[in-house]
Amino acid sequence: QVQLVESGGGLVQAGGSLRLSCARSGSFFRSNSMGWYRQAPGKQRELVASVTSGGIINYADSVKGRFIISRDNVKNTVYLQMESLKADDTGVYYCYSATFSDGAYRPNYWGQGTQVTVSS
């Protein structure tokens, strides 16, 4: 059984930085991706960033230039370095792991979520 454990959330002032980590354990398929969705009250769930096992990276337009996702395949861990944080970045960040099927990466495991709060 795959487990995802994420950490790194917290309270930070606007303009500050945080780094999220997501460690994956258990079996997995070679073709996979990992990343984060975020959820804020009253807002739609948003895919923040993702990275595939082959190194392909995608970012939401709202975080481009501010967030960097990286992946350590040896440690089975992904990191999300978040800089120049804004109040709109506030939300619960959920790490996910996905496998490729039918032409897309489809999340099938989720972390417990970590709260990111950016004060303005």
A tleap script that builds the chain and sets N, CA, C and O, in Angstrom:
source leaprc.protein.ff14SB
mol = sequence {
  NGLN VAL GLN LEU VAL GLU SER GLY GLY GLY
  LEU VAL GLN ALA GLY GLY SER LEU ARG LEU
  SER CYS ALA ARG SER GLY SER PHE PHE ARG
  SER ASN SER MET GLY TRP TYR ARG GLN ALA
  PRO GLY LYS GLN ARG GLU LEU VAL ALA SER
  VAL THR SER GLY GLY ILE ILE ASN TYR ALA
  ASP SER VAL LYS GLY ARG PHE ILE ILE SER
  ARG ASP ASN VAL LYS ASN THR VAL TYR LEU
  GLN MET GLU SER LEU LYS ALA ASP ASP THR
  GLY VAL TYR TYR CYS TYR SER ALA THR PHE
  SER ASP GLY ALA TYR ARG PRO ASN TYR TRP
  GLY GLN GLY THR GLN VAL THR VAL SER CSER
}
set mol.1.N position { 0.843 -1.182 0.000 }
set mol.1.CA position { 0.000 0.000 0.000 }
set mol.1.C position { 0.885 1.241 0.000 }
set mol.1.O position { 1.802 1.362 0.812 }
set mol.2.N position { 0.604 2.148 -0.906 }
set mol.2.CA position { 1.343 3.391 -0.999 }
set mol.2.C position { 0.866 4.344 0.086 }
set mol.2.O position { -0.332 4.475 0.334 }
set mol.3.N position { 1.816 5.000 0.723 }
set mol.3.CA position { 1.510 6.039 1.688 }
set mol.3.C position { 2.284 7.300 1.332 }
set mol.3.O position { 3.443 7.240 0.921 }
set mol.4.N position { 1.632 8.427 1.493 }
set mol.4.CA position { 2.248 9.721 1.270 }
set mol.4.C position { 2.193 10.511 2.566 }
set mol.4.O position { 1.125 10.682 3.153 }
set mol.5.N position { 3.332 10.985 3.005 }
set mol.5.CA position { 3.419 11.789 4.209 }
set mol.5.C position { 4.002 13.132 3.828 }
set mol.5.O position { 5.123 13.213 3.326 }
set mol.6.N position { 3.239 14.186 4.068 }
set mol.6.CA position { 3.689 15.510 3.693 }
set mol.6.C position { 3.869 16.387 4.919 }
set mol.6.O position { 3.254 16.171 5.964 }
set mol.7.N position { 4.723 17.375 4.762 }
set mol.7.CA position { 5.045 18.268 5.847 }
set mol.7.C position { 5.520 19.591 5.276 }
set mol.7.O position { 5.728 19.720 4.070 }
set mol.8.N position { 5.688 20.564 6.146 }
set mol.8.CA position { 6.272 21.829 5.759 }
set mol.8.C position { 5.344 23.018 5.778 }
set mol.8.O position { 5.793 24.149 5.590 }
set mol.9.N position { 4.060 22.797 5.999 }
set mol.9.CA position { 3.139 23.908 6.055 }
set mol.9.C position { 3.343 24.742 7.296 }
set mol.9.O position { 4.079 24.362 8.207 }
set mol.10.N position { 2.686 25.879 7.322 }
set mol.10.CA position { 2.793 26.760 8.465 }
set mol.10.C position { 2.219 28.122 8.177 }
set mol.10.O position { 1.545 28.339 7.169 }
set mol.11.N position { 2.498 29.030 9.079 }
set mol.11.CA position { 2.044 30.409 8.981 }
set mol.11.C position { 3.216 31.283 8.588 }
set mol.11.O position { 4.284 31.221 9.197 }
set mol.12.N position { 3.011 32.094 7.571 }
set mol.12.CA position { 4.080 32.950 7.084 }
set mol.12.C position { 3.482 34.269 6.612 }
set mol.12.O position { 2.337 34.316 6.162 }
set mol.13.N position { 4.255 35.328 6.718 }
set mol.13.CA position { 3.819 36.618 6.210 }
set mol.13.C position { 3.925 36.668 4.697 }
set mol.13.O position { 4.731 35.959 4.093 }
set mol.14.N position { 3.106 37.510 4.096 }
set mol.14.CA position { 3.202 37.722 2.659 }
set mol.14.C position { 4.623 38.093 2.277 }
set mol.14.O position { 5.271 38.898 2.945 }
set mol.15.N position { 5.094 37.497 1.202 }
set mol.15.CA position { 6.460 37.698 0.765 }
set mol.15.C position { 7.436 36.673 1.297 }
set mol.15.O position { 8.583 36.618 0.855 }
set mol.16.N position { 6.995 35.858 2.243 }
set mol.16.CA position { 7.851 34.856 2.831 }
set mol.16.C position { 7.901 33.582 2.021 }
set mol.16.O position { 7.363 33.500 0.917 }
set mol.17.N position { 8.565 32.579 2.599 }
set mol.17.CA position { 8.808 31.322 1.901 }
set mol.17.C position { 8.490 30.134 2.787 }
set mol.17.O position { 8.592 30.209 4.011 }
set mol.18.N position { 8.107 29.044 2.156 }
set mol.18.CA position { 7.933 27.758 2.807 }
set mol.18.C position { 8.373 26.672 1.843 }
set mol.18.O position { 8.362 26.868 0.628 }
set mol.19.N position { 8.757 25.537 2.381 }
set mol.19.CA position { 9.061 24.379 1.556 }
set mol.19.C position { 8.244 23.196 2.032 }
set mol.19.O position { 8.323 22.800 3.194 }
set mol.20.N position { 7.464 22.639 1.131 }
set mol.20.CA position { 6.689 21.446 1.411 }
set mol.20.C position { 7.449 20.210 0.952 }
set mol.20.O position { 8.152 20.233 -0.058 }
set mol.21.N position { 7.296 19.143 1.704 }
set mol.21.CA position { 7.890 17.867 1.350 }
set mol.21.C position { 6.809 16.800 1.323 }
set mol.21.O position { 5.849 16.852 2.091 }
set mol.22.N position { 6.973 15.843 0.440 }
set mol.22.CA position { 6.043 14.725 0.353 }
set mol.22.C position { 6.848 13.468 0.089 }
set mol.22.O position { 7.470 13.326 -0.964 }
set mol.23.N position { 6.834 12.559 1.046 }
set mol.23.CA position { 7.582 11.320 0.956 }
set mol.23.C position { 6.638 10.166 0.643 }
set mol.23.O position { 5.594 10.011 1.277 }
set mol.24.N position { 7.016 9.369 -0.330 }
set mol.24.CA position { 6.203 8.254 -0.780 }
set mol.24.C position { 6.839 6.932 -0.373 }
set mol.24.O position { 8.041 6.731 -0.547 }
set mol.25.N position { 6.031 6.042 0.167 }
set mol.25.CA position { 6.484 4.707 0.511 }
set mol.25.C position { 5.543 3.682 -0.095 }
set mol.25.O position { 4.402 3.993 -0.438 }
set mol.26.N position { 6.033 2.461 -0.224 }
set mol.26.CA position { 5.242 1.399 -0.801 }
set mol.26.C position { 5.536 1.222 -2.280 }
set mol.26.O position { 6.340 1.950 -2.862 }
set mol.27.N position { 4.883 0.261 -2.864 }
set mol.27.CA position { 5.104 -0.055 -4.263 }
set mol.27.C position { 4.475 0.991 -5.174 }
set mol.27.O position { 3.520 1.671 -4.801 }
set mol.28.N position { 5.029 1.102 -6.368 }
set mol.28.CA position { 4.503 2.035 -7.346 }
set mol.28.C position { 4.931 1.600 -8.743 }
set mol.28.O position { 5.882 0.835 -8.902 }
set mol.29.N position { 4.232 2.085 -9.731 }
set mol.29.CA position { 4.579 1.820 -11.118 }
set mol.29.C position { 5.620 2.804 -11.596 }
set mol.29.O position { 5.760 3.897 -11.046 }
set mol.30.N position { 6.349 2.412 -12.622 }
set mol.30.CA position { 7.447 3.241 -13.109 }
set mol.30.C position { 6.953 4.554 -13.694 }
set mol.30.O position { 7.569 5.598 -13.481 }
set mol.31.N position { 5.854 4.512 -14.427 }
set mol.31.CA position { 5.291 5.731 -14.987 }
set mol.31.C position { 4.385 6.378 -13.947 }
set mol.31.O position { 3.296 5.879 -13.661 }
set mol.32.N position { 4.839 7.482 -13.390 }
set mol.32.CA position { 4.087 8.104 -12.320 }
set mol.32.C position { 4.376 9.595 -12.282 }
set mol.32.O position { 5.326 10.077 -12.899 }
set mol.33.N position { 3.558 10.299 -11.563 }
set mol.33.CA position { 3.788 11.704 -11.292 }
set mol.33.C position { 3.413 11.995 -9.851 }
set mol.33.O position { 2.637 11.264 -9.236 }
set mol.34.N position { 3.966 13.058 -9.330 }
set mol.34.CA position { 3.635 13.521 -7.992 }
set mol.34.C position { 3.515 15.032 -8.017 }
set mol.34.O position { 4.113 15.704 -8.857 }
set mol.35.N position { 2.748 15.546 -7.102 }
set mol.35.CA position { 2.583 16.982 -7.032 }
set mol.35.C position { 1.633 17.361 -5.923 }
set mol.35.O position { 1.374 16.584 -5.004 }
set mol.36.N position { 1.117 18.578 -6.028 }
set mol.36.CA position { 0.193 19.112 -5.016 }
set mol.36.C position { -1.019 19.756 -5.657 }
set mol.36.O position { -0.915 20.491 -6.639 }
set mol.37.N position { -2.155 19.465 -5.083 }
set mol.37.CA position { -3.347 20.261 -5.230 }
set mol.37.C position { -3.499 21.111 -3.977 }
set mol.37.O position { -2.989 20.765 -2.912 }
set mol.38.N position { -4.203 22.219 -4.116 }
set mol.38.CA position { -4.534 23.003 -2.934 }
set mol.38.C position { -6.019 23.313 -2.932 }
set mol.38.O position { -6.661 23.426 -3.976 }
set mol.39.N position { -6.544 23.449 -1.714 }
set mol.39.CA position { -7.951 23.709 -1.511 }
set mol.39.C position { -8.118 24.809 -0.491 }
set mol.39.O position { -7.607 24.718 0.625 }
set mol.40.N position { -8.828 25.842 -0.872 }
set mol.40.CA position { -9.164 26.925 0.036 }
set mol.40.C position { -10.676 27.025 0.148 }
set mol.40.O position { -11.386 26.749 -0.819 }
set mol.41.N position { -11.181 27.416 1.311 }
set mol.41.CA position { -12.631 27.545 1.466 }
set mol.41.C position { -13.232 28.473 0.422 }
set mol.41.O position { -12.742 29.581 0.200 }
set mol.42.N position { -14.294 28.007 -0.212 }
set mol.42.CA position { -14.971 28.808 -1.206 }
set mol.42.C position { -14.323 28.831 -2.569 }
set mol.42.O position { -14.810 29.514 -3.470 }
set mol.43.N position { -13.235 28.099 -2.743 }
set mol.43.CA position { -12.544 28.072 -4.017 }
set mol.43.C position { -12.498 26.650 -4.568 }
set mol.43.O position { -12.614 25.674 -3.827 }
set mol.44.N position { -12.328 26.558 -5.869 }
set mol.44.CA position { -12.174 25.263 -6.507 }
set mol.44.C position { -10.794 24.683 -6.202 }
set mol.44.O position { -9.816 25.412 -6.035 }
set mol.45.N position { -10.743 23.375 -6.137 }
set mol.45.CA position { -9.467 22.713 -5.990 }
set mol.45.C position { -8.584 23.038 -7.185 }
set mol.45.O position { -9.050 23.033 -8.324 }
set mol.46.N position { -7.329 23.316 -6.932 }
set mol.46.CA position { -6.413 23.765 -7.958 }
set mol.46.C position { -5.167 22.904 -7.972 }
set mol.46.O position { -4.561 22.657 -6.930 }
set mol.47.N position { -4.788 22.450 -9.150 }
set mol.47.CA position { -3.510 21.765 -9.301 }
set mol.47.C position { -2.410 22.813 -9.287 }
set mol.47.O position { -2.362 23.686 -10.152 }
set mol.48.N position { -1.534 22.722 -8.307 }
set mol.48.CA position { -0.496 23.724 -8.115 }
set mol.48.C position { 0.727 23.414 -8.961 }
set mol.48.O position { 1.214 24.270 -9.699 }
set mol.49.N position { 1.217 22.198 -8.852 }
set mol.49.CA position { 2.434 21.807 -9.551 }
set mol.49.C position { 2.518 20.298 -9.598 }
set mol.49.O position { 1.971 19.606 -8.739 }
set mol.50.N position { 3.205 19.794 -10.601 }
set mol.50.CA position { 3.401 18.364 -10.729 }
set mol.50.C position { 4.718 18.096 -11.428 }
set mol.50.O position { 5.221 18.927 -12.183 }
set mol.51.N position { 5.262 16.930 -11.165 }
set mol.51.CA position { 6.467 16.484 -11.837 }
set mol.51.C position { 6.340 14.989 -12.095 }
set mol.51.O position { 5.970 14.227 -11.201 }
set mol.52.N position { 6.646 14.575 -13.315 }
set mol.52.CA position { 6.567 13.169 -13.659 }
set mol.52.C position { 7.874 12.467 -13.336 }
set mol.52.O position { 8.890 13.105 -13.059 }
set mol.53.N position { 7.830 11.143 -13.378 }
set mol.53.CA position { 9.040 10.367 -13.153 }
set mol.53.C position { 10.090 10.652 -14.211 }
set mol.53.O position { 11.278 10.433 -13.975 }
set mol.54.N position { 9.674 11.137 -15.375 }
set mol.54.CA position { 10.590 11.517 -16.424 }
set mol.54.C position { 11.077 12.947 -16.347 }
set mol.54.O position { 11.870 13.376 -17.185 }
set mol.55.N position { 10.615 13.696 -15.353 }
set mol.55.CA position { 11.101 15.050 -15.147 }
set mol.55.C position { 10.276 16.147 -15.793 }
set mol.55.O position { 10.710 17.298 -15.819 }
set mol.56.N position { 9.105 15.827 -16.312 }
set mol.56.CA position { 8.245 16.839 -16.909 }
set mol.56.C position { 7.516 17.588 -15.801 }
set mol.56.O position { 6.896 16.967 -14.937 }
set mol.57.N position { 7.585 18.909 -15.819 }
set mol.57.CA position { 7.047 19.750 -14.763 }
set mol.57.C position { 5.956 20.653 -15.315 }
set mol.57.O position { 6.070 21.190 -16.417 }
set mol.58.N position { 4.910 20.806 -14.539 }
set mol.58.CA position { 3.847 21.752 -14.849 }
set mol.58.C position { 3.527 22.577 -13.613 }
set mol.58.O position { 3.592 22.084 -12.487 }
set mol.59.N position { 3.178 23.849 -13.841 }
set mol.59.CA position { 2.777 24.747 -12.777 }
set mol.59.C position { 1.464 25.418 -13.138 }
set mol.59.O position { 1.171 25.664 -14.308 }
set mol.60.N position { 0.688 25.706 -12.116 }
set mol.60.CA position { -0.441 26.591 -12.319 }
set mol.60.C position { 0.062 27.982 -12.675 }
set mol.60.O position { 1.103 28.416 -12.181 }
set mol.61.N position { -0.671 28.675 -13.528 }
set mol.61.CA position { -0.253 30.017 -13.914 }
set mol.61.C position { -0.076 30.931 -12.703 }
set mol.61.O position { 0.781 31.814 -12.708 }
set mol.62.N position { -0.879 30.721 -11.681 }
set mol.62.CA position { -0.851 31.591 -10.522 }
set mol.62.C position { 0.425 31.467 -9.692 }
set mol.62.O position { 0.713 32.341 -8.874 }
set mol.63.N position { 1.187 30.403 -9.890 }
set mol.63.CA position { 2.394 30.206 -9.089 }
set mol.63.C position { 3.662 30.206 -9.919 }
set mol.63.O position { 4.753 30.110 -9.357 }
set mol.64.N position { 3.560 30.310 -11.216 }
set mol.64.CA position { 4.748 30.325 -12.064 }
set mol.64.C position { 5.674 31.471 -11.679 }
set mol.64.O position { 5.237 32.601 -11.462 }
set mol.65.N position { 6.941 31.157 -11.601 }
set mol.65.CA position { 7.930 32.150 -11.218 }
set mol.65.C position { 8.118 32.290 -9.733 }
set mol.65.O position { 9.058 32.953 -9.293 }
set mol.66.N position { 7.246 31.680 -8.937 }
set mol.66.CA position { 7.342 31.783 -7.486 }
set mol.66.C position { 7.563 30.434 -6.814 }
set mol.66.O position { 8.238 30.354 -5.788 }
set mol.67.N position { 6.999 29.375 -7.387 }
set mol.67.CA position { 7.112 28.040 -6.810 }
set mol.67.C position { 8.021 27.184 -7.684 }
set mol.67.O position { 8.045 27.335 -8.906 }
set mol.68.N position { 8.757 26.299 -7.058 }
set mol.68.CA position { 9.596 25.350 -7.769 }
set mol.68.C position { 9.345 23.961 -7.197 }
set mol.68.O position { 9.453 23.747 -5.990 }
set mol.69.N position { 9.011 23.026 -8.072 }
set mol.69.CA position { 8.840 21.647 -7.656 }
set mol.69.C position { 10.064 20.851 -8.092 }
set mol.69.O position { 10.591 21.050 -9.187 }
set mol.70.N position { 10.503 19.960 -7.235 }
set mol.70.CA position { 11.630 19.101 -7.550 }
set mol.70.C position { 11.355 17.710 -7.021 }
set mol.70.O position { 10.493 17.512 -6.165 }
set mol.71.N position { 12.099 16.751 -7.541 }
set mol.71.CA position { 11.845 15.356 -7.209 }
set mol.71.C position { 13.150 14.627 -7.009 }
set mol.71.O position { 14.078 14.746 -7.809 }
set mol.72.N position { 13.208 13.870 -5.932 }
set mol.72.CA position { 14.336 13.011 -5.642 }
set mol.72.C position { 13.839 11.580 -5.800 }
set mol.72.O position { 13.164 11.053 -4.916 }
set mol.73.N position { 14.169 10.955 -6.915 }
set mol.73.CA position { 13.662 9.620 -7.192 }
set mol.73.C position { 14.292 8.554 -6.296 }
set mol.73.O position { 13.698 7.498 -6.077 }
set mol.74.N position { 15.483 8.824 -5.780 }
set mol.74.CA position { 16.110 7.880 -4.869 }
set mol.74.C position { 15.368 7.849 -3.543 }
set mol.74.O position { 15.116 6.777 -2.992 }
set mol.75.N position { 15.021 9.012 -3.034 }
set mol.75.CA position { 14.302 9.115 -1.773 }
set mol.75.C position { 12.789 9.021 -1.936 }
set mol.75.O position { 12.057 8.982 -0.946 }
set mol.76.N position { 12.322 8.985 -3.175 }
set mol.76.CA position { 10.885 8.983 -3.443 }
set mol.76.C position { 10.194 10.150 -2.739 }
set mol.76.O position { 9.163 9.985 -2.088 }
set mol.77.N position { 10.776 11.299 -2.884 }
set mol.77.CA position { 10.286 12.495 -2.223 }
set mol.77.C position { 10.218 13.639 -3.223 }
set mol.77.O position { 11.111 13.806 -4.054 }
set mol.78.N position { 9.159 14.416 -3.136 }
set mol.78.CA position { 9.040 15.630 -3.921 }
set mol.78.C position { 9.010 16.821 -2.979 }
set mol.78.O position { 8.568 16.722 -1.834 }
set mol.79.N position { 9.485 17.935 -3.479 }
set mol.79.CA position { 9.560 19.159 -2.705 }
set mol.79.C position { 8.901 20.288 -3.486 }
set mol.79.O position { 8.998 20.357 -4.711 }
set mol.80.N position { 8.249 21.145 -2.773 }
set mol.80.CA position { 7.673 22.338 -3.361 }
set mol.80.C position { 8.217 23.544 -2.616 }
set mol.80.O position { 7.808 23.831 -1.491 }
set mol.81.N position { 9.137 24.240 -3.250 }
set mol.81.CA position { 9.695 25.455 -2.691 }
set mol.81.C position { 8.794 26.617 -3.089 }
set mol.81.O position { 8.633 26.908 -4.274 }
set mol.82.N position { 8.216 27.269 -2.108 }
set mol.82.CA position { 7.263 28.337 -2.335 }
set mol.82.C position { 7.868 29.646 -1.853 }
set mol.82.O position { 8.215 29.791 -0.681 }
set mol.83.N position { 7.989 30.589 -2.764 }
set mol.83.CA position { 8.583 31.874 -2.458 }
set mol.83.C position { 7.634 32.990 -2.848 }
set mol.83.O position { 6.697 32.794 -3.623 }
set mol.84.N position { 7.894 34.157 -2.300 }
set mol.84.CA position { 7.050 35.325 -2.556 }
set mol.84.C position { 5.580 34.991 -2.327 }
set mol.84.O position { 4.722 35.296 -3.155 }
set mol.85.N position { 5.310 34.365 -1.200 }
set mol.85.CA position { 3.960 33.890 -0.925 }
set mol.85.C position { 2.982 35.046 -0.796 }
set mol.85.O position { 3.312 36.120 -0.293 }
set mol.86.N position { 1.776 34.792 -1.263 }
set mol.86.CA position { 0.695 35.756 -1.234 }
set mol.86.C position { -0.450 35.208 -0.401 }
set mol.86.O position { -0.533 34.005 -0.152 }
set mol.87.N position { -1.326 36.099 0.026 }
set mol.87.CA position { -2.488 35.673 0.794 }
set mol.87.C position { -3.332 34.675 0.008 }
set mol.87.O position { -3.936 33.776 0.593 }
set mol.88.N position { -3.376 34.828 -1.308 }
set mol.88.CA position { -4.162 33.923 -2.138 }
set mol.88.C position { -3.590 32.512 -2.184 }
set mol.88.O position { -4.257 31.590 -2.652 }
set mol.89.N position { -2.369 32.334 -1.706 }
set mol.89.CA position { -1.781 30.999 -1.639 }
set mol.89.C position { -2.280 30.211 -0.440 }
set mol.89.O position { -1.997 29.018 -0.322 }
set mol.90.N position { -3.011 30.855 0.444 }
set mol.90.CA position { -3.514 30.189 1.638 }
set mol.90.C position { -4.437 29.030 1.274 }
set mol.90.O position { -5.289 29.155 0.394 }
set mol.91.N position { -4.263 27.921 1.948 }
set mol.91.CA position { -5.112 26.769 1.730 }
set mol.91.C position { -4.472 25.514 2.278 }
set mol.91.O position { -3.365 25.543 2.815 }
set mol.92.N position { -5.180 24.420 2.134 }
set mol.92.CA position { -4.638 23.120 2.491 }
set mol.92.C position { -4.021 22.511 1.240 }
set mol.92.O position { -4.676 22.388 0.204 }
set mol.93.N position { -2.779 22.140 1.348 }
set mol.93.CA position { -2.044 21.569 0.227 }
set mol.93.C position { -2.002 20.053 0.378 }
set mol.93.O position { -1.536 19.528 1.389 }
set mol.94.N position { -2.491 19.370 -0.634 }
set mol.94.CA position { -2.564 17.918 -0.623 }
set mol.94.C position { -1.600 17.347 -1.643 }
set mol.94.O position { -1.746 17.565 -2.846 }
set mol.95.N position { -0.638 16.631 -1.163 }
set mol.95.CA position { 0.263 15.911 -2.049 }
set mol.95.C position { -0.463 14.722 -2.662 }
set mol.95.O position { -1.328 14.116 -2.029 }
set mol.96.N position { -0.109 14.399 -3.882 }
set mol.96.CA position { -0.713 13.240 -4.529 }
set mol.96.C position { 0.326 12.469 -5.321 }
set mol.96.O position { 1.379 12.990 -5.690 }
set mol.97.N position { -0.001 11.232 -5.566 }
set mol.97.CA position { 0.755 10.382 -6.465 }
set mol.97.C position { -0.197 9.858 -7.530 }
set mol.97.O position { -1.328 9.478 -7.228 }
set mol.98.N position { 0.259 9.838 -8.768 }
set mol.98.CA position { -0.597 9.467 -9.877 }
set mol.98.C position { 0.107 8.474 -10.781 }
set mol.98.O position { 1.334 8.454 -10.875 }
set mol.99.N position { -0.682 7.662 -11.438 }
set mol.99.CA position { -0.173 6.750 -12.446 }
set mol.99.C position { -0.779 7.098 -13.789 }
set mol.99.O position { -1.877 7.650 -13.867 }
set mol.100.N position { -0.052 6.770 -14.846 }
set mol.100.CA position { -0.478 7.112 -16.190 }
set mol.100.C position { -1.383 6.026 -16.738 }
set mol.100.O position { -1.006 4.854 -16.767 }
set mol.101.N position { -2.560 6.404 -17.168 }
set mol.101.CA position { -3.492 5.485 -17.790 }
set mol.101.C position { -4.449 6.260 -18.683 }
set mol.101.O position { -4.863 7.375 -18.364 }
set mol.102.N position { -4.790 5.642 -19.810 }
set mol.102.CA position { -5.734 6.233 -20.757 }
set mol.102.C position { -5.362 7.669 -21.116 }
set mol.102.O position { -6.224 8.542 -21.214 }
set mol.103.N position { -4.081 7.895 -21.307 }
set mol.103.CA position { -3.623 9.174 -21.816 }
set mol.103.C position { -3.444 10.279 -20.813 }
set mol.103.O position { -3.226 11.426 -21.201 }
set mol.104.N position { -3.527 9.973 -19.519 }
set mol.104.CA position { -3.384 11.012 -18.516 }
set mol.104.C position { -2.868 10.430 -17.217 }
set mol.104.O position { -3.005 9.237 -16.945 }
set mol.105.N position { -2.268 11.307 -16.419 }
set mol.105.CA position { -1.894 10.935 -15.064 }
set mol.105.C position { -3.095 11.117 -14.154 }
set mol.105.O position { -3.710 12.182 -14.115 }
set mol.106.N position { -3.417 10.063 -13.427 }
set mol.106.CA position { -4.625 10.059 -12.610 }
set mol.106.C position { -4.258 9.808 -11.151 }
set mol.106.O position { -3.768 8.730 -10.815 }
set mol.107.N position { -4.490 10.791 -10.278 }
set mol.107.CA position { -4.149 10.608 -8.860 }
set mol.107.C position { -4.862 9.419 -8.253 }
set mol.107.O position { -6.064 9.235 -8.440 }
set mol.108.N position { -4.109 8.618 -7.526 }
set mol.108.CA position { -4.702 7.482 -6.843 }
set mol.108.C position { -4.277 7.359 -5.384 }
set mol.108.O position { -4.774 6.490 -4.668 }
set mol.109.N position { -3.362 8.219 -4.935 }
set mol.109.CA position { -2.977 8.270 -3.529 }
set mol.109.C position { -2.812 9.724 -3.127 }
set mol.109.O position { -2.393 10.568 -3.919 }
set mol.110.N position { -3.153 9.992 -1.871 }
set mol.110.CA position { -3.140 11.351 -1.369 }
set mol.110.C position { -2.463 11.436 -0.013 }
set mol.110.O position { -2.576 10.527 0.810 }
set mol.111.N position { -1.763 12.529 0.210 }
set mol.111.CA position { -1.238 12.820 1.522 }
set mol.111.C position { -2.327 13.337 2.441 }
set mol.111.O position { -3.470 13.533 2.027 }
set mol.112.N position { -1.961 13.554 3.686 }
set mol.112.CA position { -2.939 13.959 4.691 }
set mol.112.C position { -3.298 15.435 4.620 }
set mol.112.O position { -4.262 15.869 5.252 }
set mol.113.N position { -2.548 16.198 3.872 }
set mol.113.CA position { -2.771 17.627 3.764 }
set mol.113.C position { -1.950 18.402 4.771 }
set mol.113.O position { -1.741 17.952 5.898 }
set mol.114.N position { -1.489 19.558 4.364 }
set mol.114.CA position { -0.775 20.445 5.261 }
set mol.114.C position { -1.261 21.869 5.027 }
set mol.114.O position { -1.394 22.315 3.887 }
set mol.115.N position { -1.521 22.570 6.116 }
set mol.115.CA position { -2.091 23.907 6.036 }
set mol.115.C position { -1.010 24.938 5.766 }
set mol.115.O position { 0.016 24.977 6.445 }
set mol.116.N position { -1.253 25.765 4.772 }
set mol.116.CA position { -0.406 26.914 4.481 }
set mol.116.C position { -1.251 28.160 4.682 }
set mol.116.O position { -2.289 28.328 4.040 }
set mol.117.N position { -0.808 29.022 5.566 }
set mol.117.CA position { -1.516 30.259 5.835 }
set mol.117.C position { -0.570 31.426 5.621 }
set mol.117.O position { 0.485 31.511 6.250 }
set mol.118.N position { -0.955 32.316 4.735 }
set mol.118.CA position { -0.151 33.491 4.417 }
set mol.118.C position { -0.915 34.706 4.904 }
set mol.118.O position { -2.023 34.980 4.443 }
set mol.119.N position { -0.329 35.423 5.826 }
set mol.119.CA position { -0.965 36.597 6.396 }
set mol.119.C position { -0.595 37.826 5.588 }
set mol.119.O position { 0.529 37.957 5.104 }
set mol.120.N position { -1.550 38.717 5.451 }
set mol.120.CA position { -1.329 39.948 4.711 }
set mol.120.C position { -1.321 41.161 5.621 }
set mol.120.O position { -1.146 42.285 5.151 }
savepdb mol mol.pdb
quit
